[in-house]
Amino acid sequence: MDRYYLDKLMQANREAIKLNLFASSISLRDPATDLVYITPVDMSFNKLLSEDIVVLDLDGVTIEGTRAKSMDYYLHILIYQGRPDVQAIIHTTAIESMVFAVLRLGIPLITHEQAKIIGGSIECAGYALPGTRELATNAYDALGNAKACLLANAGAICIGASAEECLQVASVLESTARIYRHALAIAEPFIIQPSDAH
């Protein structure tokens, strides 16, 4: 295992805890080898150690690690296969985005920060059982060219060219969901057209 990616994943995990993102899984891709460093299944991230991390190839086969890989692994692998620009992925279950995930409602483009950081509206992927290829395909389709999507009843997927960008996307998703929820309590928010966002 490459120490650099182990340390970066541990750092991302600590930051996700600090931001109250309630991560379900986090991964990083080494672009030089296409190896994927991913958190293990069913483990408290407060207790995560670098030796718990699992290394996969782009087919999802375990290359190194003693723990079972995350049940989200195929979702991560599918995104990496189809999005060469992506080097980091986090599946969050943070409160604000989870509200819209359980309602199975997307979040339209409402702020310029959302346009800049996430890349547009935030779609909600169709429901599928956790850990299934159907869920992975639904999420991939919902992402489109954006950097975040909601997962019906299961939180959100955020992606980036680095761990830092991925965490920024997750943070902006949370703030955008909070703004949208509060705005809906007052009136129907005005939507920004993509052509007017840049």
GROMACS elastic network, one bead per residue, 0.5 to 0.9 nm:
[ bonds ]
;  ai    aj funct       b0    kb
    1     4     6  0.87333   500
    1     5     6  0.79751   500
    1     6     6  0.74100   500
    1    37     6  0.87346   500
    1    55     6  0.74287   500
    1    64     6  0.71752   500
    1    65     6  0.87168   500
    2     5     6  0.56658   500
    2     6     6  0.64510   500
    2     7     6  0.88121   500
    3     6     6  0.50145   500
    3     7     6  0.60460   500
    3     8     6  0.84757   500
    3    50     6  0.89221   500
    4     7     6  0.52945   500
    4     8     6  0.61508   500
    4     9     6  0.86490   500
    5     9     6  0.59756   500
    5    10     6  0.84256   500
    5    28     6  0.71608   500
    5    29     6  0.82414   500
    5    30     6  0.74339   500
    5    37     6  0.70664   500
    6     9     6  0.52475   500
    6    10     6  0.62013   500
    6    11     6  0.85962   500
    6    37     6  0.73369   500
    6    50     6  0.58833   500
    6    51     6  0.84193   500
    6    53     6  0.73463   500
    7    10     6  0.50754   500
    7    11     6  0.60561   500
    7    12     6  0.85521   500
    7    50     6  0.72645   500
    8    11     6  0.50197   500
    8    12     6  0.61126   500
    8    13     6  0.85735   500
    8    28     6  0.81890   500
    8   163     6  0.74510   500
    9    12     6  0.50005   500
    9    13     6  0.61321   500
    9    14     6  0.86751   500
    9    26     6  0.74704   500
    9    27     6  0.70032   500
    9    28     6  0.67662   500
    9    37     6  0.75518   500
    9    38     6  0.79519   500
    9    39     6  0.83233   500
    9    50     6  0.82013   500
    9    53     6  0.85072   500
    9   163     6  0.77283   500
   10    13     6  0.50278   500
   10    14     6  0.63080   500
   10    15     6  0.87076   500
   10    48     6  0.78364   500
   10    49     6  0.74643   500
   10    50     6  0.65560   500
   10    53     6  0.89326   500
   11    14     6  0.51484   500
   11    15     6  0.62691   500
   11    16     6  0.86362   500
   11   163     6  0.88491   500
   12    15     6  0.50817   500
   12    16     6  0.60795   500
   12    17     6  0.86408   500
   12    26     6  0.79780   500
   12   163     6  0.62951   500
   12   164     6  0.75510   500
   12   167     6  0.75679   500
   13    16     6  0.50788   500
   13    17     6  0.63054   500
   13    18     6  0.86872   500
   13    23     6  0.79443   500
   13    26     6  0.73624   500
   13    45     6  0.70266   500
   13    46     6  0.85395   500
   13    48     6  0.83319   500
   14    17     6  0.52018   500
   14    18     6  0.62851   500
   14    19     6  0.87573   500
   14    45     6  0.83449   500
   14    46     6  0.80942   500
   15    19     6  0.61605   500
   15    20     6  0.86151   500
   15    21     6  0.88460   500
   15   167     6  0.78441   500
   16    19     6  0.51056   500
   16    20     6  0.61956   500
   16    21     6  0.53503   500
   16    22     6  0.70486   500
   16    23     6  0.66564   500
   16    92     6  0.88018   500
   16   167     6  0.70775   500
   16   170     6  0.89263   500
   17    20     6  0.50993   500
   17    21     6  0.62400   500
   17    22     6  0.65879   500
   17    23     6  0.76194   500
   17    45     6  0.78378   500
   17    46     6  0.76754   500
   18    21     6  0.78390   500
   19    22     6  0.83886   500
   19   167     6  0.87767   500
   19   171     6  0.73772   500
   20    23     6  0.82786   500
   20    94     6  0.66276   500
   20    95     6  0.86631   500
   21    24     6  0.89350   500
   21    91     6  0.88491   500
   21    92     6  0.56095   500
   21    93     6  0.63761   500
   21    95     6  0.79742   500
   21   167     6  0.89805   500
   21   170     6  0.75478   500
   21   171     6  0.78918   500
   21   174     6  0.84908   500
   22    45     6  0.87414   500
   22    91     6  0.85897   500
   22    92     6  0.56071   500
   22    93     6  0.52623   500
   22    94     6  0.53974   500
   22    95     6  0.84923   500
   23    26     6  0.69925   500
   23    45     6  0.78413   500
   23    90     6  0.67510   500
   23    91     6  0.56937   500
   23    93     6  0.61312   500
   23    94     6  0.76294   500
   24    39     6  0.87036   500
   24    41     6  0.87074   500
   24    42     6  0.88215   500
   24    45     6  0.85779   500
   24    70     6  0.85415   500
   24    72     6  0.82372   500
   24    90     6  0.75959   500
   24    91     6  0.53504   500
   24    92     6  0.56473   500
   24    93     6  0.68195   500
   24   155     6  0.89054   500
   25    38     6  0.72224   500
   25    39     6  0.57953   500
   25    40     6  0.77303   500
   25    41     6  0.80858   500
   25    70     6  0.66439   500
   25    71     6  0.85225   500
   25    72     6  0.68207   500
   25    73     6  0.84026   500
   25    89     6  0.81264   500
   25    90     6  0.57896   500
   25    91     6  0.52245   500
   25    92     6  0.73617   500
   26    37     6  0.83588   500
   26    38     6  0.58095   500
   26    39     6  0.57563   500
   26    70     6  0.88722   500
   26    76     6  0.86995   500
   26    88     6  0.75918   500
   26    89     6  0.57508   500
   26    91     6  0.64562   500
   26    92     6  0.87273   500
   27    36     6  0.65977   500
   27    37     6  0.53497   500
   27    39     6  0.65372   500
   27    73     6  0.87684   500
   27    76     6  0.73049   500
   27    87     6  0.82560   500
   27    88     6  0.56989   500
   27    89     6  0.53353   500
   27    90     6  0.65466   500
   27   163     6  0.86021   500
   28    35     6  0.84348   500
   28    36     6  0.56874   500
   28    37     6  0.52150   500
   28    38     6  0.66374   500
   28    86     6  0.88891   500
   28    87     6  0.56088   500
   28    89     6  0.66085   500
   28   162     6  0.78905   500
   28   163     6  0.71420   500
   29    32     6  0.87762   500
   29    33     6  0.83433   500
   29    34     6  0.60469   500
   29    35     6  0.57681   500
   29    37     6  0.62857   500
   29    38     6  0.87541   500
   29    80     6  0.78072   500
   29    86     6  0.79756   500
   29    88     6  0.62920   500
   29    89     6  0.88103   500
   30    33     6  0.56720   500
   30    34     6  0.52465   500
   30    35     6  0.54480   500
   30    36     6  0.64167   500
   30    37     6  0.79534   500
   30    87     6  0.71699   500
   31    34     6  0.50413   500
   31    35     6  0.75171   500
   31    84     6  0.86741   500
   31    87     6  0.72491   500
   32    35     6  0.81595   500
   33    36     6  0.87631   500
   33    57     6  0.87056   500
   34    56     6  0.88431   500
   34    57     6  0.66416   500
   34    58     6  0.64454   500
   34    80     6  0.87876   500
   35    55     6  0.65481   500
   35    56     6  0.57375   500
   35    58     6  0.66039   500
   35    63     6  0.84915   500
   36    54     6  0.81395   500
   36    55     6  0.54960   500
   36    56     6  0.50178   500
   36    57     6  0.60865   500
   36    58     6  0.71042   500
   36    60     6  0.84731   500
   36    76     6  0.87233   500
   36    77     6  0.80341   500
   36    80     6  0.88350   500
   36    87     6  0.88992   500
   37    53     6  0.66003   500
   37    54     6  0.57989   500
   37    56     6  0.65214   500
   38    53     6  0.58443   500
   38    54     6  0.53720   500
   38    55     6  0.63184   500
   38    56     6  0.76288   500
   38    69     6  0.70850   500
   38    70     6  0.70202   500
   38    73     6  0.76317   500
   38    76     6  0.87412   500
   39    43     6  0.84582   500
   39    45     6  0.85739   500
   39    48     6  0.83035   500
   39    52     6  0.71929   500
   39    53     6  0.50888   500
   39    54     6  0.62558   500
   39    55     6  0.88845   500
   39    69     6  0.67770   500
   39    70     6  0.60029   500
   40    43     6  0.65714   500
   40    48     6  0.88563   500
   40    52     6  0.65568   500
   40    53     6  0.60311   500
   40    54     6  0.63152   500
   40    67     6  0.61404   500
   40    68     6  0.56808   500
   40    71     6  0.80728   500
   41    67     6  0.77531   500
   41    68     6  0.59001   500
   41    69     6  0.54855   500
   41    71     6  0.59171   500
   41    72     6  0.83447   500
   42    68     6  0.87564   500
   42    70     6  0.75414   500
   42    71     6  0.85269   500
   43    46     6  0.85623   500
   43    47     6  0.74928   500
   43    48     6  0.72067   500
   44    47     6  0.54928   500
   44    48     6  0.65720   500
   45    49     6  0.86097   500
   46    49     6  0.89499   500
   48    51     6  0.83323   500
   48    52     6  0.64750   500
   48    53     6  0.81614   500
   49    52     6  0.53878   500
   49    53     6  0.73564   500
   50    53     6  0.56353   500
   51    54     6  0.81403   500
   51    65     6  0.73359   500
   51    66     6  0.81072   500
   51    67     6  0.88673   500
   52    65     6  0.69252   500
   52    66     6  0.71163   500
   52    67     6  0.61966   500
   53    64     6  0.86197   500
   53    65     6  0.63655   500
   53    66     6  0.83034   500
   53    67     6  0.74479   500
   53    69     6  0.81629   500
   54    62     6  0.70240   500
   54    63     6  0.78079   500
   54    64     6  0.59567   500
   54    66     6  0.72605   500
   54    67     6  0.66983   500
   54    68     6  0.74696   500
   54    69     6  0.59656   500
   54    70     6  0.84574   500
   55    60     6  0.89799   500
   55    61     6  0.84218   500
   55    62     6  0.58792   500
   55    63     6  0.54779   500
   55    64     6  0.50051   500
   55    65     6  0.62465   500
   55    69     6  0.82935   500
   56    59     6  0.76064   500
   56    60     6  0.53732   500
   56    61     6  0.52634   500
   56    63     6  0.52441   500
   56    64     6  0.71006   500
   56    65     6  0.89151   500
   56    69     6  0.83970   500
   56    73     6  0.87831   500
   56    77     6  0.88153   500
   57    60     6  0.53739   500
   57    61     6  0.54993   500
   57    62     6  0.66974   500
   57    63     6  0.65883   500
   57    77     6  0.84895   500
   58    61     6  0.74138   500
   58    77     6  0.59870   500
   58    78     6  0.84059   500
   58    80     6  0.75642   500
   58    81     6  0.69048   500
   59    62     6  0.89768   500
   59    74     6  0.85756   500
   59    77     6  0.70318   500
   59    78     6  0.88312   500
   59    81     6  0.87603   500
   60    63     6  0.89430   500
   60    73     6  0.68729   500
   60    74     6  0.65976   500
   60    76     6  0.89428   500
   60    77     6  0.63134   500
   62    65     6  0.72867   500
   62    68     6  0.87359   500
   62    69     6  0.75934   500
   65    68     6  0.79436   500
   65    69     6  0.84730   500
   68    71     6  0.84965   500
   69    72     6  0.82268   500
   69    73     6  0.66889   500
   70    73     6  0.53028   500
   70    74     6  0.88147   500
   70   131     6  0.85082   500
   71    74     6  0.76138   500
   71    75     6  0.87876   500
   71   130     6  0.75329   500
   71   132     6  0.83460   500
   72    75     6  0.54467   500
   72    76     6  0.65979   500
   72    77     6  0.88823   500
   72    91     6  0.82499   500
   72   130     6  0.73753   500
   72   131     6  0.51023   500
   72   132     6  0.80288   500
   72   136     6  0.80877   500
   73    76     6  0.51979   500
   73    77     6  0.61476   500
   73    78     6  0.86362   500
   73   131     6  0.75372   500
   74    78     6  0.59403   500
   74    79     6  0.85195   500
   74   131     6  0.72943   500
   74   132     6  0.76718   500
   74   133     6  0.66505   500
   74   136     6  0.64748   500
   75    78     6  0.53010   500
   75    79     6  0.64038   500
   75    80     6  0.87715   500
   75   131     6  0.76511   500
   75   132     6  0.81668   500
   75   133     6  0.71719   500
   75   135     6  0.73043   500
   75   137     6  0.74455   500
   75   139     6  0.75601   500
   75   140     6  0.77768   500
   76    79     6  0.53479   500
   76    80     6  0.62812   500
   76    81     6  0.86675   500
   76    88     6  0.88962   500
   76    89     6  0.67533   500
   76    90     6  0.85941   500
   76   136     6  0.78235   500
   77    80     6  0.51207   500
   77    81     6  0.60627   500
   77    82     6  0.86691   500
   77   136     6  0.88443   500
   78    81     6  0.50931   500
   78    82     6  0.62892   500
   78    83     6  0.84340   500
   78   133     6  0.89367   500
   78   136     6  0.68397   500
   78   137     6  0.76267   500
   78   140     6  0.73444   500
   79    82     6  0.52491   500
   79    83     6  0.56637   500
   79    84     6  0.84845   500
   79    86     6  0.76929   500
   79    89     6  0.85780   500
   79   136     6  0.81921   500
   79   137     6  0.89600   500
   79   139     6  0.87226   500
   79   140     6  0.62440   500
   79   159     6  0.88747   500
   80    83     6  0.52131   500
   80    84     6  0.62007   500
   80    85     6  0.82544   500
   80    86     6  0.62615   500
   80    87     6  0.73685   500
   80    88     6  0.87055   500
   80    89     6  0.88661   500
   81    84     6  0.68636   500
   82    85     6  0.89588   500
   82    86     6  0.89376   500
   82   140     6  0.84860   500
   83    86     6  0.55956   500
   83    87     6  0.88054   500
   84    87     6  0.76728   500
   85   160     6  0.76613   500
   85   161     6  0.59591   500
   86    89     6  0.76358   500
   86   159     6  0.63813   500
   86   160     6  0.52822   500
   86   162     6  0.75287   500
   87   159     6  0.76788   500
   87   160     6  0.61404   500
   87   162     6  0.55384   500
   87   163     6  0.74807   500
   87   166     6  0.87649   500
   88   158     6  0.83814   500
   88   159     6  0.56645   500
   88   160     6  0.53190   500
   88   161     6  0.61971   500
   88   162     6  0.54430   500
   88   163     6  0.52919   500
   88   164     6  0.86149   500
   88   165     6  0.82165   500
   88   166     6  0.61074   500
   89   157     6  0.70859   500
   89   158     6  0.57686   500
   89   160     6  0.66529   500
   89   162     6  0.87306   500
   89   163     6  0.76377   500
   89   166     6  0.64035   500
   89   167     6  0.87871   500
   90   156     6  0.81847   500
   90   157     6  0.58505   500
   90   158     6  0.53637   500
   90   159     6  0.65316   500
   90   163     6  0.88014   500
   90   166     6  0.70192   500
   90   167     6  0.77438   500
   90   170     6  0.79593   500
   91   154     6  0.89248   500
   91   155     6  0.70982   500
   91   156     6  0.56511   500
   91   158     6  0.65032   500
   91   159     6  0.89395   500
   92    97     6  0.86071   500
   92    98     6  0.85269   500
   92   154     6  0.83856   500
   92   155     6  0.56026   500
   92   156     6  0.52839   500
   92   157     6  0.64302   500
   92   158     6  0.77859   500
   92   170     6  0.77219   500
   93    96     6  0.87462   500
   93    97     6  0.73548   500
   93    98     6  0.58671   500
   93   154     6  0.66991   500
   93   156     6  0.64253   500
   94    97     6  0.60260   500
   94    98     6  0.58963   500
   94    99     6  0.87807   500
   94   155     6  0.68440   500
   94   156     6  0.80986   500
   94   170     6  0.89518   500
   94   174     6  0.72918   500
   95    99     6  0.62737   500
   95   155     6  0.83855   500
   95   174     6  0.78620   500
   96    99     6  0.53506   500
   96   100     6  0.72337   500
   96   101     6  0.89786   500
   96   173     6  0.84827   500
   96   174     6  0.56038   500
   96   175     6  0.77570   500
   96   176     6  0.85970   500
   96   177     6  0.55462   500
   96   178     6  0.56543   500
   96   181     6  0.81288   500
   97   100     6  0.54771   500
   97   101     6  0.62484   500
   97   102     6  0.88828   500
   97   150     6  0.72292   500
   97   155     6  0.64069   500
   97   156     6  0.68028   500
   97   173     6  0.69331   500
   97   174     6  0.57253   500
   97   175     6  0.87807   500
   97   176     6  0.85263   500
   97   177     6  0.55757   500
   97   178     6  0.78235   500
   98   102     6  0.61212   500
   98   103     6  0.84621   500
   98   150     6  0.79289   500
   98   151     6  0.85173   500
   98   152     6  0.86850   500
   98   153     6  0.71613   500
   98   154     6  0.70221   500
   98   156     6  0.72837   500
   98   177     6  0.89554   500
   99   102     6  0.55551   500
   99   103     6  0.64623   500
   99   104     6  0.86449   500
   99   105     6  0.89093   500
   99   153     6  0.86025   500
   99   155     6  0.83912   500
   99   177     6  0.83300   500
   99   181     6  0.87155   500
  100   104     6  0.58539   500
  100   105     6  0.52728   500
  100   106     6  0.68086   500
  100   107     6  0.78356   500
  100   124     6  0.83144   500
  100   150     6  0.76844   500
  100   152     6  0.83078   500
  100   153     6  0.84274   500
  100   155     6  0.84739   500
  100   177     6  0.75956   500
  100   181     6  0.85842   500
  101   105     6  0.63357   500
  101   106     6  0.77842   500
  101   124     6  0.67991   500
  101   125     6  0.87382   500
  101   150     6  0.56577   500
  101   151     6  0.57882   500
  101   154     6  0.64374   500
  101   155     6  0.57132   500
  101   156     6  0.74432   500
  102   105     6  0.78380   500
  102   151     6  0.84377   500
  102   152     6  0.58908   500
  102   154     6  0.72692   500
  102   155     6  0.79871   500
  103   106     6  0.88112   500
  103   152     6  0.76033   500
  103   153     6  0.74783   500
  104   124     6  0.60471   500
  104   125     6  0.79568   500
  104   126     6  0.79060   500
  104   127     6  0.83534   500
  104   150     6  0.80097   500
  104   151     6  0.77938   500
  104   152     6  0.51662   500
  104   153     6  0.69657   500
  105   123     6  0.75631   500
  105   124     6  0.59946   500
  105   150     6  0.83032   500
  105   152     6  0.82396   500
  106   121     6  0.75652   500
  106   122     6  0.54809   500
  106   125     6  0.86294   500
  106   149     6  0.80466   500
  106   150     6  0.70649   500
  107   110     6  0.80849   500
  107   121     6  0.59054   500
  107   123     6  0.65159   500
  107   124     6  0.81437   500
  107   150     6  0.89047   500
  107   176     6  0.81958   500
  107   177     6  0.71104   500
  107   180     6  0.74151   500
  108   120     6  0.76600   500
  108   122     6  0.62014   500
  108   123     6  0.79377   500
  108   180     6  0.87255   500
  108   191     6  0.65773   500
  108   192     6  0.81189   500
  109   112     6  0.80409   500
  109   114     6  0.67895   500
  109   115     6  0.67632   500
  109   119     6  0.89352   500
  109   120     6  0.56616   500
  109   122     6  0.74824   500
  109   190     6  0.89271   500
  109   191     6  0.57696   500
  109   192     6  0.55309   500
  109   193     6  0.72987   500
  109   194     6  0.76578   500
  109   197     6  0.86753   500
  110   113     6  0.87460   500
  110   114     6  0.71625   500
  110   115     6  0.81808   500
  110   120     6  0.89288   500
  110   121     6  0.80518   500
  110   176     6  0.78738   500
  110   179     6  0.88001   500
  110   180     6  0.76710   500
  110   189     6  0.74112   500
  110   190     6  0.68315   500
  110   191     6  0.51662   500
  110   192     6  0.55570   500
  110   193     6  0.88408   500
  111   114     6  0.52428   500
  111   115     6  0.65447   500
  111   116     6  0.88280   500
  111   176     6  0.75983   500
  111   191     6  0.83617   500
  111   192     6  0.72034   500
  111   197     6  0.82320   500
  112   116     6  0.61121   500
  112   117     6  0.85493   500
  112   192     6  0.81919   500
  112   197     6  0.59876   500
  112   198     6  0.78077   500
  113   116     6  0.50767   500
  113   117     6  0.59233   500
  113   118     6  0.78653   500
  113   119     6  0.89863   500
  113   172     6  0.75861   500
  113   176     6  0.85824   500
  114   117     6  0.53847   500
  114   118     6  0.52280   500
  114   119     6  0.65768   500
  114   120     6  0.64860   500
  114   121     6  0.78249   500
  114   169     6  0.86551   500
  114   172     6  0.67328   500
  114   173     6  0.74628   500
  114   176     6  0.68767   500
  115   118     6  0.57036   500
  115   121     6  0.76131   500
  115   192     6  0.89922   500
  115   194     6  0.77949   500
  115   197     6  0.62558   500
  115   198     6  0.77125   500
  116   119     6  0.56143   500
  116   120     6  0.77995   500
  116   197     6  0.80676   500
  116   198     6  0.77799   500
  117   120     6  0.84455   500
  117   147     6  0.77962   500
  117   165     6  0.84912   500
  117   168     6  0.76702   500
  117   169     6  0.60790   500
  117   172     6  0.72743   500
  117   173     6  0.89876   500
  118   121     6  0.78706   500
  118   122     6  0.79655   500
  118   146     6  0.58498   500
  118   148     6  0.61956   500
  118   158     6  0.86822   500
  118   169     6  0.59672   500
  118   170     6  0.88384   500
  118   172     6  0.76492   500
  118   173     6  0.75684   500
  119   122     6  0.86739   500
  119   145     6  0.74346   500
  119   147     6  0.63699   500
  119   148     6  0.83827   500
  120   145     6  0.86006   500
  120   146     6  0.62036   500
  120   147     6  0.84805   500
  120   194     6  0.69281   500
  120   197     6  0.86386   500
  121   146     6  0.77273   500
  121   148     6  0.88264   500
  121   149     6  0.86583   500
  121   194     6  0.87449   500
  122   142     6  0.81921   500
  122   143     6  0.78003   500
  122   146     6  0.75701   500
  122   147     6  0.85644   500
  122   148     6  0.62800   500
  122   149     6  0.51795   500
  122   150     6  0.69166   500
  122   173     6  0.84207   500
  123   142     6  0.55873   500
  123   143     6  0.69823   500
  123   144     6  0.88793   500
  123   148     6  0.80033   500
  123   149     6  0.52113   500
  123   150     6  0.61290   500
  123   151     6  0.86854   500
  124   127     6  0.88445   500
  124   138     6  0.89269   500
  124   139     6  0.80072   500
  124   142     6  0.63304   500
  124   143     6  0.86394   500
  124   149     6  0.58046   500
  124   151     6  0.56506   500
  124   152     6  0.62175   500
  124   156     6  0.85127   500
  125   128     6  0.87772   500
  125   135     6  0.79405   500
  125   137     6  0.89137   500
  125   138     6  0.52513   500
  125   139     6  0.51974   500
  125   140     6  0.82717   500
  125   141     6  0.74700   500
  125   142     6  0.51590   500
  125   143     6  0.81584   500
  125   149     6  0.69560   500
  125   150     6  0.59735   500
  125   151     6  0.50051   500
  125   152     6  0.58693   500
  126   135     6  0.76113   500
  126   138     6  0.57898   500
  126   139     6  0.76717   500
  126   142     6  0.81875   500
  126   151     6  0.70144   500
  126   152     6  0.58839   500
  127   134     6  0.86575   500
  127   135     6  0.69240   500
  127   138     6  0.77772   500
  127   151     6  0.70221   500
  127   153     6  0.72177   500
  127   154     6  0.85552   500
  128   131     6  0.86706   500
  128   132     6  0.71234   500
  128   133     6  0.87019   500
  128   134     6  0.60592   500
  128   136     6  0.86817   500
  128   138     6  0.78923   500
  128   151     6  0.87510   500
  128   152     6  0.77440   500
  129   132     6  0.58773   500
  129   133     6  0.89137   500
  129   134     6  0.77056   500
  129   135     6  0.64669   500
  130   133     6  0.88827   500
  130   134     6  0.89593   500
  130   135     6  0.66348   500
  130   136     6  0.88993   500
  130   154     6  0.78739   500
  131   134     6  0.84936   500
  131   135     6  0.69244   500
  131   136     6  0.77147   500
  132   135     6  0.53264   500
  132   136     6  0.65649   500
  132   137     6  0.88358   500
  133   137     6  0.61067   500
  133   138     6  0.84934   500
  134   137     6  0.51501   500
  134   138     6  0.60898   500
  134   139     6  0.85646   500
  135   138     6  0.50587   500
  135   139     6  0.60937   500
  135   140     6  0.85414   500
  135   151     6  0.81626   500
  136   139     6  0.51973   500
  136   140     6  0.61323   500
  136   141     6  0.86404   500
  137   140     6  0.50844   500
  137   141     6  0.61545   500
  137   142     6  0.85556   500
  138   141     6  0.52453   500
  138   142     6  0.61375   500
  138   143     6  0.86831   500
  138   151     6  0.83564   500
  139   142     6  0.50340   500
  139   143     6  0.61398   500
  139   144     6  0.89070   500
  139   149     6  0.69971   500
  139   150     6  0.77519   500
  139   151     6  0.66925   500
  139   156     6  0.89774   500
  139   157     6  0.76254   500
  140   143     6  0.52877   500
  140   144     6  0.67911   500
  140   149     6  0.87479   500
  141   144     6  0.55968   500
  142   145     6  0.89156   500
  142   146     6  0.85979   500
  142   148     6  0.85707   500
  142   149     6  0.61210   500
  142   150     6  0.79635   500
  142   151     6  0.87638   500
  143   146     6  0.53615   500
  143   147     6  0.65562   500
  143   148     6  0.60119   500
  143   149     6  0.53556   500
  143   150     6  0.85990   500
  143   157     6  0.83781   500
  143   158     6  0.89250   500
  144   147     6  0.82668   500
  144   149     6  0.88465   500
  146   149     6  0.76752   500
  146   159     6  0.86506   500
  147   157     6  0.81769   500
  147   158     6  0.57542   500
  147   159     6  0.51557   500
  147   160     6  0.65988   500
  147   166     6  0.81325   500
  147   169     6  0.69527   500
  148   156     6  0.70400   500
  148   157     6  0.55156   500
  148   159     6  0.63157   500
  148   169     6  0.70873   500
  148   170     6  0.76211   500
  148   173     6  0.74752   500
  149   155     6  0.88338   500
  149   156     6  0.56856   500
  149   157     6  0.54983   500
  149   158     6  0.68086   500
  149   173     6  0.89392   500
  150   153     6  0.85780   500
  150   154     6  0.77643   500
  150   155     6  0.58837   500
  150   157     6  0.62895   500
  150   158     6  0.87934   500
  151   154     6  0.50936   500
  151   155     6  0.52471   500
  151   156     6  0.52337   500
  151   157     6  0.71644   500
  152   155     6  0.70195   500
  152   156     6  0.84518   500
  156   170     6  0.83510   500
  156   173     6  0.88191   500
  157   170     6  0.81120   500
  158   166     6  0.59695   500
  158   167     6  0.77036   500
  158   169     6  0.61893   500
  158   170     6  0.57381   500
  158   173     6  0.84275   500
  159   162     6  0.83295   500
  159   163     6  0.84491   500
  159   165     6  0.76904   500
  159   167     6  0.82198   500
  159   169     6  0.71708   500
  159   170     6  0.82603   500
  160   163     6  0.67229   500
  160   164     6  0.78127   500
  160   165     6  0.51251   500
  160   167     6  0.80672   500
  160   168     6  0.86752   500
  160   169     6  0.74639   500
  161   164     6  0.82886   500
  161   165     6  0.63479   500
  161   166     6  0.71412   500
  162   165     6  0.52425   500
  162   166     6  0.61579   500
  162   167     6  0.86820   500
  163   166     6  0.50426   500
  163   167     6  0.62156   500
  163   168     6  0.85868   500
  164   167     6  0.52955   500
  164   168     6  0.62248   500
  164   169     6  0.87093   500
  165   169     6  0.61447   500
  165   170     6  0.86457   500
  166   169     6  0.51318   500
  166   170     6  0.63637   500
  166   171     6  0.87416   500
  167   171     6  0.61490   500
  167   172     6  0.86109   500
  168   171     6  0.50429   500
  168   172     6  0.61274   500
  168   173     6  0.84541   500
  169   172     6  0.51775   500
  169   173     6  0.60263   500
  169   174     6  0.86702   500
  170   173     6  0.50325   500
  170   174     6  0.63528   500
  170   175     6  0.88540   500
  171   174     6  0.52131   500
  171   175     6  0.64300   500
  171   176     6  0.86411   500
  172   175     6  0.50856   500
  172   176     6  0.59296   500
  172   177     6  0.84332   500
  173   176     6  0.51142   500
  173   177     6  0.60719   500
  173   178     6  0.85657   500
  174   177     6  0.51812   500
  174   178     6  0.62057   500
  174   179     6  0.87076   500
  175   178     6  0.50334   500
  175   179     6  0.61878   500
  175   180     6  0.85903   500
  176   179     6  0.51154   500
  176   180     6  0.60996   500
  176   181     6  0.85360   500
  177   180     6  0.50995   500
  177   181     6  0.60537   500
  177   182     6  0.86408   500
  178   181     6  0.51843   500
  178   182     6  0.62783   500
  178   183     6  0.85592   500
  179   182     6  0.52805   500
  179   183     6  0.60294   500
  179   184     6  0.85805   500
  180   183     6  0.50251   500
  180   184     6  0.60544   500
  180   185     6  0.87041   500
  180   189     6  0.74762   500
  181   184     6  0.52852   500
  181   185     6  0.66109   500
  182   185     6  0.52727   500
  182   186     6  0.70508   500
  183   186     6  0.54041   500
  183   187     6  0.62099   500
  183   188     6  0.70380   500
  183   189     6  0.60746   500
  184   187     6  0.52734   500
  184   188     6  0.56188   500
  184   189     6  0.65182   500
  185   188     6  0.82985   500
  186   189     6  0.85908   500
  192   195     6  0.83034   500
  192   196     6  0.65579   500
  192   197     6  0.65118   500
  193   196     6  0.53203   500
  193   197     6  0.64754   500
  194   197     6  0.51412   500
  194   198     6  0.75560   500
  195   198     6  0.68376   500
